[in-house]
Amino acid sequence: MRKITSTTLLVLAILTVMPLVAQESTRSISEKEIIKKGWNFGPLPVVGFDSDLGFQYGLCCDIFNYGDGTRYPSYNYKVNLEASTYTKGSSVLRCYGDFKTLIPDGKLFFDVTYFNAPKFEFYGFNGFSSLYVPEMAFTRIDNPFSSRMYNELPVPEGRKSAFNWISRNQFRAVVSIQKKISGGLNWAAGLAYYNIKTGDINRDKLAGNDVEKKEWYANQLTLYNLYNEFGMIAPEEAGGGNVTQLKAGLTYDTRDHDSDPTRGVNIEATFYYAPDFLDCTDTYNHTNGGILFMGSHYVPVVGDKLTLAYRLGAQYTLFGNVPFYFCNNMNTMFFRKMYTEGLGGNASVRGIHRNGVIGDGFALLNAELRWRIVEFRFINQNWGFAVNPFFDCGQVIKPHKLDVQKQSLSPVFYSGEAEHLHSTAGCGLKLVMNHNMVISFEAAKAFSANDGTGLWTNIGFNYLF
């Protein structure tokens, strides 16, 4: 009954936000504010931190063109370049652009990114139906008469269990266009291509030159190994594959600004279709299609100084088979964050393990207060400092292979617990330049130990929504 109640609450919340209509508005610009014109470059060293990824270092550059300044704080177009790596082994090469004047009464967005992740998180399917065991490792049992394939052992002090790790490399290329219909209403269309390679972790690389560690990791089973053996992951999916998506939908946008809004509504309703013409075989294909809804509302409480912001969203597979390596993808038309995966991590429900809640459909709620504490001018730029306490929650609303998961009597595969709401709370700090570039620090804590036992923190860019 708990699952039905929480899902119903989320659906009702989404239905509440859908009829919201707001008048188009523009941000009031202070007389002291510098009106930006022409080109503006924001080269920065990338120095960040994410609990899931480690410390981040590298280089990035935001390139803006404001034209004659009449659109400020909006820009004519923006291009971002980034090359960075994380201390836990992941690395990123990215280029994306947002062109607001290239298409009359419309915009063009593109994103080309390569992710390399030798230790990518994999916590199983269907949220609470998968058990998180942070202090345990698993080894294979040699006894052929045992009904179990593995044996549990505690993790020695100073070492990490490899149970929830896989390796994954992803190349992503996305292009989307938007064209005005009337007022804030637009039609949108997009094309996306993903090449994803998944596999077992590199155990020798994890151990380095430590002989004891090599033996330790060599004998460990991962959840990915067990899912392959048990049939939770089909053999044709185990190594990854290609996904090509066609997208079409409607957007409704009356925000006063994209990156730092204080009022208005932003709604996206998208149908996506992924025909399996690249990886299709005679015995297996993963053609699928579904719908996505994301609705954000920004309510001014005290002018432009204090804003109540909330986002309600859902994604649901209508037909076909979604491969395991793509179940975590959020199929939005336009990206705000570099990572577009969830639930969990810095792009969806902050405070939950990255990719900790995976299924064929999800719903989420993000709510926060954004308080702009102070504004100032420095190096010929407009700056603002803000704080944003928040509450996030979400859950799987359509499971992935739950019937197969339930066939196992082992809690490693199936916890016996029905999926229900995952909730977190936290607070963030923001440093905003020209209302467009947002440097962000956020920390959050999950309400359930199954979603993570420590304090999740992230240093990066942009508001969540």
C-alpha positions as CSV (number, residue, x, y, z in Angstrom):
1,M,0.0,0.0,0.0
2,R,2.9,2.3,0.7
3,K,4.1,2.0,-3.0
4,I,0.6,2.9,-4.3
5,T,0.3,5.9,-2.0
6,S,3.7,7.5,-2.8
7,T,3.3,6.9,-6.5
8,T,-0.2,8.4,-6.4
9,L,1.1,11.5,-4.6
10,L,3.7,12.1,-7.3
11,V,1.2,11.6,-10.2
12,L,-1.2,14.1,-8.5
13,A,1.6,16.6,-8.1
14,I,2.4,16.4,-11.8
15,L,-1.2,16.8,-12.8
16,T,-1.3,19.9,-10.5
17,V,1.6,21.6,-12.3
18,M,0.5,20.8,-15.8
19,P,-2.3,23.5,-16.0
20,L,0.0,26.2,-14.6
21,V,0.0,29.2,-17.0
22,A,2.2,32.2,-16.4
23,Q,2.5,35.5,-18.2
24,E,5.8,36.1,-20.1
25,S,8.1,38.2,-18.0
26,T,11.5,39.7,-18.0
27,R,14.0,40.0,-15.2
28,S,14.2,43.5,-13.8
29,I,17.8,44.7,-14.2
30,S,19.3,46.9,-11.5
31,E,20.5,50.4,-12.6
32,K,23.9,49.5,-11.1
33,E,24.2,46.4,-13.2
34,I,26.6,46.2,-16.1
35,I,24.8,45.5,-19.4
36,K,26.9,42.9,-21.2
37,K,27.5,43.3,-25.0
38,G,29.4,41.3,-27.6
39,W,31.7,38.5,-26.6
40,N,32.2,37.4,-23.1
41,F,34.7,34.6,-22.2
42,G,34.7,32.7,-18.9
43,P,37.8,30.4,-18.9
44,L,38.0,28.6,-15.6
45,P,40.1,25.8,-14.1
46,V,37.7,22.9,-13.3
47,V,38.1,22.2,-9.5
48,G,35.1,20.2,-8.2
49,F,34.1,17.3,-6.0
50,D,31.4,14.7,-6.2
51,S,30.8,12.0,-3.6
52,D,30.2,9.5,-6.4
53,L,33.2,10.5,-8.5
54,G,35.8,12.1,-6.3
55,F,37.7,15.3,-6.8
56,Q,37.5,16.8,-10.3
57,Y,40.2,18.8,-12.0
58,G,40.7,20.1,-15.6
59,L,39.8,23.1,-17.7
60,C,36.6,24.6,-19.1
61,C,35.5,27.7,-20.9
62,D,32.1,29.4,-21.3
63,I,31.9,31.6,-24.4
64,F,28.9,34.0,-24.6
65,N,27.7,36.4,-27.3
66,Y,25.3,39.1,-26.0
67,G,25.0,40.9,-29.3
68,D,24.1,44.6,-28.8
69,G,23.0,43.9,-25.2
70,T,19.3,44.5,-25.7
71,R,18.6,40.8,-24.8
72,Y,20.7,40.9,-21.6
73,P,20.7,39.0,-19.3
74,S,19.8,36.5,-22.1
75,Y,22.5,35.8,-24.7
76,N,22.4,35.3,-28.4
77,Y,24.4,32.1,-28.1
78,K,26.7,30.1,-25.8
79,V,29.3,27.5,-26.3
80,N,31.0,25.5,-23.5
81,L,34.1,23.4,-23.7
82,E,35.4,21.1,-20.9
83,A,38.1,18.5,-20.4
84,S,38.3,17.1,-16.9
85,T,39.0,14.0,-14.9
86,Y,38.1,12.7,-11.4
87,T,40.3,11.1,-8.8
88,K,38.1,7.9,-8.8
89,G,39.1,7.3,-12.4
90,S,36.4,8.9,-14.6
91,S,37.1,11.5,-17.2
92,V,35.0,13.8,-19.5
93,L,35.5,15.5,-22.8
94,R,32.5,17.8,-23.7
95,C,31.4,20.5,-26.1
96,Y,27.8,21.9,-26.1
97,G,26.2,24.9,-27.5
98,D,22.9,26.8,-27.1
99,F,22.0,29.2,-30.0
100,K,19.0,31.4,-29.3
101,T,19.0,33.6,-32.5
102,L,20.2,31.2,-35.1
103,I,16.6,30.0,-35.7
104,P,14.1,32.9,-35.9
105,D,11.8,32.6,-32.8
106,G,13.5,29.4,-31.9
107,K,16.8,27.9,-30.7
108,L,19.3,25.2,-31.5
109,F,21.0,23.0,-28.9
110,F,23.8,20.5,-29.4
111,D,25.9,18.3,-27.1
112,V,28.9,16.1,-28.0
113,T,30.4,14.3,-25.0
114,Y,32.7,11.3,-24.2
115,F,32.6,9.8,-20.8
116,N,35.2,7.3,-19.6
117,A,34.3,5.5,-16.3
118,P,36.4,2.4,-15.3
119,K,34.4,2.4,-12.0
120,F,30.8,3.1,-12.8
121,E,28.1,2.6,-10.2
122,F,25.6,-0.2,-10.6
123,Y,23.2,-0.9,-7.7
124,G,20.7,-3.2,-9.5
125,F,17.2,-2.6,-10.6
126,N,14.0,-1.2,-9.1
127,G,15.2,0.8,-6.2
128,F,14.3,-0.7,-2.8
129,S,13.8,-4.1,-4.4
130,S,17.6,-4.2,-4.7
131,L,19.6,-4.5,-1.5
132,Y,22.6,-2.1,-0.9
133,V,25.3,-3.9,1.1
134,P,28.1,-1.4,1.7
135,E,30.4,-3.4,4.0
136,M,30.3,-6.8,2.2
137,A,32.2,-8.4,-0.7
138,F,31.3,-11.7,-2.4
139,T,33.4,-14.6,-3.7
140,R,32.5,-17.6,-5.7
141,I,31.9,-21.0,-3.9
142,D,33.9,-23.8,-5.4
143,N,31.5,-26.5,-4.0
144,P,29.5,-27.6,-7.1
145,F,26.7,-29.0,-4.8
146,S,26.0,-25.6,-3.2
147,S,22.7,-24.0,-4.1
148,R,24.4,-20.6,-3.9
149,M,27.1,-19.3,-6.3
150,Y,28.8,-17.1,-3.8
151,N,30.0,-16.6,-0.3
152,E,29.9,-13.4,1.8
153,L,32.9,-11.9,3.5
154,P,33.5,-8.6,5.3
155,V,35.6,-5.9,3.6
156,P,39.0,-5.4,5.4
157,E,39.7,-1.9,6.7
158,G,41.3,0.4,4.1
159,R,39.8,-1.5,1.1
160,K,36.7,-1.0,-1.0
161,S,34.2,-3.6,-2.1
162,A,34.0,-3.9,-5.9
163,F,30.5,-5.3,-5.7
164,N,28.7,-2.3,-7.1
165,W,31.2,-1.4,-9.9
166,I,31.2,-2.0,-13.6
167,S,33.2,-0.3,-16.4
168,R,31.4,1.9,-18.8
169,N,32.4,4.2,-21.7
170,Q,29.8,6.4,-23.4
171,F,29.9,8.6,-26.5
172,R,26.8,10.9,-26.7
173,A,25.8,13.2,-29.6
174,V,22.6,15.2,-29.3
175,V,21.0,17.9,-31.4
176,S,17.6,19.5,-30.6
177,I,15.7,22.4,-32.1
178,Q,12.8,24.5,-30.8
179,K,10.4,26.8,-32.7
180,K,7.8,29.2,-31.3
181,I,4.1,28.5,-31.9
182,S,2.6,31.2,-29.9
183,G,3.6,33.1,-26.7
184,G,5.6,30.7,-24.6
185,L,4.4,27.6,-26.5
186,N,6.9,25.9,-28.8
187,W,7.3,22.7,-30.8
188,A,10.6,20.8,-30.4
189,A,12.4,18.0,-32.2
190,G,15.6,16.2,-31.6
191,L,18.0,13.4,-32.6
192,A,20.3,11.6,-30.2
193,Y,22.9,8.9,-30.6
194,Y,24.6,7.0,-27.8
195,N,27.4,4.4,-28.1
196,I,27.8,2.6,-24.7
197,K,30.4,0.0,-23.8
198,T,29.9,-1.9,-20.5
199,G,31.9,-4.7,-18.9
200,D,33.5,-6.1,-15.8
201,I,35.9,-3.9,-13.9
202,N,39.7,-4.0,-14.6
203,R,40.8,-5.9,-11.4
204,D,44.5,-5.6,-12.1
205,K,44.2,-1.8,-12.5
206,L,42.3,-1.5,-9.3
207,A,45.0,-3.4,-7.3
208,G,48.0,-1.7,-8.9
209,N,51.2,-3.4,-7.8
210,D,49.8,-4.7,-4.5
211,V,49.9,-8.5,-4.6
212,E,47.4,-8.9,-1.8
213,K,45.0,-6.5,-3.4
214,K,45.3,-8.3,-6.7
215,E,44.2,-11.6,-5.0
216,W,41.5,-9.7,-3.2
217,Y,39.9,-8.2,-6.3
218,A,40.6,-11.3,-8.5
219,N,38.3,-13.4,-6.3
220,Q,35.5,-10.9,-6.0
221,L,32.1,-11.2,-7.7
222,T,30.3,-8.1,-8.7
223,L,26.6,-7.5,-9.0
224,Y,27.1,-7.2,-12.7
225,N,28.7,-10.7,-12.8
226,L,25.8,-12.2,-10.8
227,Y,23.1,-10.4,-12.9
228,N,24.7,-11.8,-16.0
229,E,24.7,-15.3,-14.6
230,F,21.2,-15.1,-13.3
231,G,19.7,-13.7,-16.5
232,M,18.9,-10.2,-15.1
233,I,21.1,-8.9,-17.9
234,A,20.6,-10.5,-21.3
235,P,23.9,-11.8,-23.0
236,E,23.2,-9.4,-26.0
237,E,23.2,-6.4,-23.6
238,A,26.1,-7.3,-21.4
239,G,28.7,-5.5,-23.5
240,G,26.6,-2.4,-24.2
241,G,25.5,-1.2,-27.6
242,N,24.1,1.6,-29.7
243,V,21.0,3.7,-29.1
244,T,19.6,6.1,-31.6
245,Q,16.6,8.2,-30.4
246,L,14.1,10.3,-32.4
247,K,12.3,12.9,-30.2
248,A,9.3,15.2,-30.7
249,G,7.4,17.3,-28.3
250,L,6.1,20.6,-26.9
251,T,7.7,23.0,-24.6
252,Y,6.2,25.9,-22.7
253,D,8.6,28.5,-21.3
254,T,7.9,31.8,-19.6
255,R,11.0,32.0,-17.4
256,D,12.7,35.4,-17.1
257,H,16.0,33.6,-17.7
258,D,17.4,30.2,-18.4
259,S,20.2,29.7,-16.0
260,D,19.1,31.8,-13.0
261,P,15.3,32.2,-13.2
262,T,13.2,33.9,-10.5
263,R,9.8,33.6,-12.1
264,G,7.9,31.7,-14.8
265,V,7.2,28.2,-15.9
266,N,9.2,25.8,-18.0
267,I,7.5,22.6,-19.2
268,E,8.7,19.9,-21.6
269,A,6.5,17.0,-22.9
270,T,8.4,14.7,-25.2
271,F,7.8,11.4,-27.0
272,Y,11.0,9.5,-27.8
273,Y,11.4,6.5,-30.1
274,A,14.5,4.3,-30.3
275,P,14.4,2.0,-33.3
276,D,17.0,-0.7,-33.0
277,F,18.4,-0.6,-36.6
278,L,22.0,-0.6,-35.4
279,D,22.1,-3.4,-32.9
280,C,19.1,-5.5,-34.1
281,T,19.6,-9.3,-34.4
282,D,17.2,-12.0,-35.6
283,T,16.7,-13.2,-32.0
284,Y,16.9,-10.0,-30.0
285,N,16.3,-6.3,-30.4
286,H,15.6,-3.4,-28.1
287,T,13.4,-1.1,-30.1
288,N,11.5,1.0,-27.5
289,G,9.5,4.2,-27.0
290,G,8.2,6.3,-24.2
291,I,7.1,9.7,-22.9
292,L,8.8,12.2,-20.6
293,F,7.3,15.1,-18.7
294,M,9.3,17.7,-16.9
295,G,7.6,20.8,-15.4
296,S,9.4,23.5,-13.4
297,H,7.7,26.5,-11.7
298,Y,9.5,29.5,-10.2
299,V,7.5,31.6,-7.8
300,P,8.8,35.0,-6.6
301,V,8.4,35.3,-2.9
302,V,10.3,38.5,-2.3
303,G,10.9,40.2,-5.6
304,D,14.0,38.7,-7.3
305,K,15.7,38.0,-4.0
306,L,13.7,35.0,-2.8
307,T,12.2,32.4,-5.1
308,L,10.3,29.2,-4.5
309,A,11.3,26.7,-7.3
310,Y,10.1,23.2,-7.8
311,R,10.2,20.6,-10.5
312,L,8.0,17.7,-11.1
313,G,8.9,15.0,-13.7
314,A,8.1,11.5,-14.9
315,Q,9.5,9.2,-17.6
316,Y,7.6,6.1,-18.7
317,T,8.4,3.3,-21.3
318,L,5.3,2.7,-23.4
319,F,6.5,-0.2,-25.4
320,G,9.6,-2.3,-26.3
321,N,12.6,-3.4,-24.4
322,V,15.0,-0.9,-22.8
323,P,18.5,-2.4,-22.5
324,F,20.0,-2.4,-19.0
325,Y,22.7,0.0,-20.0
326,F,20.1,2.7,-21.0
327,C,17.5,2.3,-18.2
328,N,19.1,5.1,-16.2
329,N,19.1,7.7,-19.1
330,M,16.8,10.8,-18.7
331,N,15.5,11.5,-22.2
332,T,15.1,15.2,-22.0
333,M,15.4,17.4,-25.1
334,F,17.7,20.1,-23.6
335,F,20.3,19.4,-21.0
336,R,21.1,21.5,-17.9
337,K,23.6,19.1,-16.4
338,M,26.5,17.3,-17.9
339,Y,25.2,13.9,-16.6
340,T,21.6,13.1,-17.7
341,E,21.2,10.0,-15.7
342,G,19.2,9.0,-12.6
343,L,17.6,8.7,-10.3
344,G,20.4,9.7,-8.0
345,G,23.5,11.9,-8.3
346,N,23.6,15.5,-9.2
347,A,21.1,15.5,-12.1
348,S,17.9,14.2,-10.4
349,V,17.5,13.2,-6.7
350,R,20.5,14.7,-4.8
351,G,21.8,12.6,-1.9
352,I,20.9,9.2,-3.5
353,H,23.7,7.0,-5.0
354,R,24.3,7.9,-8.6
355,N,22.2,5.4,-10.7
356,G,20.9,4.1,-7.4
357,V,17.2,3.9,-8.6
358,I,16.8,2.4,-12.0
359,G,13.7,1.1,-13.8
360,D,11.7,1.5,-17.0
361,G,9.8,4.5,-15.6
362,F,10.4,7.0,-12.8
363,A,8.8,10.0,-11.1
364,L,10.6,12.7,-9.2
365,L,10.0,16.0,-7.3
366,N,12.6,18.7,-6.5
367,A,11.7,21.7,-4.3
368,E,14.0,24.4,-3.1
369,L,14.1,28.0,-1.8
370,R,16.6,30.2,-3.7
371,W,17.7,33.2,-1.6
372,R,20.0,35.7,-3.4
373,I,21.9,37.1,-0.4
374,V,24.1,39.7,-2.0
375,E,24.9,41.1,-5.4
376,F,28.2,42.9,-6.4
377,R,30.4,44.0,-9.3
378,F,33.9,42.5,-9.8
379,I,36.3,42.5,-12.8
380,N,33.6,44.2,-14.9
381,Q,31.1,41.3,-14.3
382,N,27.8,41.1,-12.4
383,W,28.0,38.6,-9.5
384,G,25.4,37.2,-7.1
385,F,25.7,34.9,-4.1
386,A,22.8,32.7,-3.2
387,V,21.8,29.8,-0.9
388,N,19.2,27.1,-1.7
389,P,17.9,24.6,0.9
390,F,16.1,21.8,-0.9
391,F,14.1,18.6,-0.6
392,D,14.2,15.9,-3.3
393,C,12.3,12.6,-3.8
394,G,11.5,10.0,-6.5
395,Q,10.8,6.4,-7.3
396,V,10.5,3.8,-10.0
397,I,7.0,3.7,-11.3
398,K,7.6,1.0,-14.0
399,P,10.0,-1.8,-12.9
400,H,12.7,-3.4,-15.1
401,K,12.6,-7.2,-15.1
402,L,11.0,-7.4,-11.6
403,D,9.5,-10.8,-12.4
404,V,13.0,-12.2,-13.0
405,Q,14.3,-10.5,-9.9
406,K,11.7,-12.0,-7.7
407,Q,12.5,-15.5,-8.8
408,S,15.7,-15.5,-6.7
409,L,15.5,-16.4,-3.1
410,S,18.7,-14.5,-2.4
411,P,18.6,-11.0,-0.9
412,V,21.6,-10.1,-3.2
413,F,19.2,-10.1,-6.1
414,Y,15.9,-9.3,-4.5
415,S,15.5,-7.6,-1.1
416,G,11.8,-8.6,-0.7
417,E,10.9,-5.0,-0.2
418,A,8.5,-3.2,-2.6
419,E,9.7,0.0,-4.2
420,H,8.5,3.2,-2.6
421,L,9.5,6.8,-2.3
422,H,13.2,7.7,-2.0
423,S,13.7,11.0,-0.1
424,T,16.6,13.4,0.6
425,A,17.2,16.9,2.0
426,G,20.1,19.3,1.8
427,C,21.3,22.8,1.1
428,G,23.4,24.5,-1.6
429,L,25.5,27.6,-2.2
430,K,25.6,29.4,-5.6
431,L,28.0,32.0,-7.1
432,V,26.3,33.4,-10.2
433,M,28.1,35.5,-12.9
434,N,26.0,37.6,-15.3
435,H,22.9,35.4,-14.5
436,N,24.4,32.8,-16.8
437,M,27.3,31.0,-15.3
438,V,26.5,29.3,-12.0
439,I,29.2,27.8,-9.7
440,S,27.4,25.4,-7.4
441,F,28.1,23.6,-4.1
442,E,25.5,21.2,-2.7
443,A,25.3,18.7,0.1
444,A,22.4,16.3,0.9
445,K,21.5,13.3,3.0
446,A,19.3,10.4,2.1
447,F,16.5,9.4,4.5
448,S,17.2,5.7,4.0
449,A,20.5,3.9,4.5
450,N,19.7,1.8,1.4
451,D,20.1,5.0,-0.6
452,G,23.5,5.9,0.9
453,T,24.8,6.2,4.4
454,G,27.1,9.3,4.1
455,L,26.7,12.9,3.3
456,W,26.5,13.4,-0.5
457,T,28.3,16.5,-1.7
458,N,28.9,18.0,-5.2
459,I,30.9,21.0,-6.5
460,G,30.0,21.8,-10.1
461,F,28.0,24.1,-12.3
462,N,24.4,25.3,-12.7
463,Y,21.2,24.9,-10.7
464,L,19.6,21.5,-10.9
465,F,16.6,23.0,-12.9
